[in-house]
Amino acid sequence: MKWKRVAGYGLALWFVPFAVSFFLFSVREGDRALFESLITVVGVASAVTGTVLYFRDVEKSDIKVGLLLGLVWGAISIIIDLPIFLGIFEMSLRNYAVDIALTYLAFPAITMGIAAAKSARPTSLDSY
C-alpha cells in the first residue's frame, strides 16, 4: 500500500464533510435529519472519489486491500473526530459512536466494492 497516499486521502475524507458541515450549519439547526442526510451523501461521495483515485494507480487490488484501506480511513476519521466531538462539543462517546462513527463503516464497504470490481476478470458482459 502507498501509505502517504492512504493518509492523504484519509485526511481529505475527514476534512471534506467537516468543512461542508460548517456551510450547512444553519440547515442543522432547522432540519437535523436533512443535515445528517446531506453530510452522509458528501462523505460517501468523497469516499467513492478517494477510492477511485487511490486505485487508479494501484496495480494489485483485491478485497483484502480494499478492507484495509477502508478501515484505515475510518480509523483516521475517528482519531481526528474524538477530541473534537468529545472534548469541544462535549458529546458522549455513545452518542458519537451511534451518530457519527457508525457512518464510517461505509468506507470499507466502498473500498472493498471498488477494489473487487477493479480486480474482477473481464467477462463477455463487458462488451455491452
N, C-alpha and C positions, 0 to 999 in steps of 0.2 A: 504494500500500500504506500501511496505517496503521502506521508504524514503531514507535511507542510500544507498540501492542498486540502487534506482532510480537515485539518484545524482551521484553515482559512475559510473554507465553505461552512464549517460548523459555526464559526463566529458570525458569518453572514446570515446563516439560517436563524440564529438567535436575534440578530440585530434588526433585520427587515421587519418582522412582525412587531417588535418592540417599538421601532420608530413609527410605524404606521399607527400603532395604538395611541400615540400622542396626538396625531391628527384626528383620530376618531374618538377622542376622549369625550366630546360633547354627546356623541351617539351613545356612549356607555352610560352616561347619566340619564338619558331619556329612554333608552331601549337596550337593556343589558343583553337580551337574547340576540338581537341583531348584531351588537358589538362582538359577542362571542363567535357568532357565525362568520362574520367578516374576517376576524383575526384568524380563525381556523382556516378559512379559504386562503388567506395570504400565506399562512405557514405551510400549508400543503403545496401551494403553487411554488413557493420558494424551495421546498424540499424536492419537488419534481425537477425544477430548473437546476438546482445544485447537483442532483444525482445525474441528470443527463450530461451536464458539463463535466462532472468528475469522470464518468465512464467514457466520455468521448475519446480520451487519450489513453485509456487503460486497455491493454490487450487481453488480459485474463480477467473475466468477471464471472462469478457464479453466485449462487445463493449465499454461501458462507461469507464471501467478501461483502455482499450486499448487507447481510445481517450485521457484520462487524461495523461497517460504515454507518448504518442507521443507529446502532447502539452507541457508537462514539459521538455522533451528532446529538443524540438525545442527552447523553451524559454532559456534553459541553453546555447545552442549553440549561439543564438543571443546575449545574455547578454555578453558572452565571446568575441564574434566577434566584437561587436560595437566599443569598444575602439581601437581595433587593426586596423580594416579596415577604420574607420572614422578618427581616430587620427593618427596612424602611417603611413598607406598607403594613407591617405588623399582622400579616396573615398567618393563620395557624398552619402547621405542617400538614395536617389532614386536609384542610381546605385547599392548600396549594397542590397537594397530590391529586385531589379529585378535580379541581377546577382547571389546573394548568398542566401539571406533569403528565397526566394521562394522555393528553393530546400528542405528546412527544412519541407515543407508541406508533404514530403514523409514520415516523421516519424510517424505522426498519421495514415496515410493510412496503413503503415506496421504494426504498433502496433495494430490497430483495426482489421485488417485482421487476424493476428495470434491469437489474443485474441478470435475472433469469431470462428476460426477453432478449437481452443482448447476447447471452451465451447460447441461446437456442439455435439449433441447426436449421438452416433454411429448409422449407418444405415446399411442396408443389403449390400450396396456398399463397406463398409469397409472390407468385406471378400475377395474382389478381389485383 
